């Protein structure tokens, strides 16, 4: 079994989230019930948690992909972004827990 380049899947995911953000801002979309909003928080937490995992992979792979002298620094910056995403994921989990009590 071979591997594939995940670039296009990430592009599609980013496009979907962007579309939702635009539709919410433009008033084309809105949540009907607190429970739906709470579910959305849980899915966003899962999304950000997965983004952190992808970033960790990218941080390790980039310096091995090239001999460019800037690659290790770029890898470190990506690792920092992964850490930030982990913090956001934790905050979203806490927000979900708090919103889950709202009826």
KABELWO-V145149 format. One record per helix or strand of 3 or more residues. SS is the DSSP state (helix for helix, strand for strand). FROM is the first residue (numbers start at 1). TO is the last residue. If there is no record, write none. Layout:
SS&FROM&TO, SS&FROM&TO
//
This chain:
helix&7&26, helix&34&65, helix&71&100
//
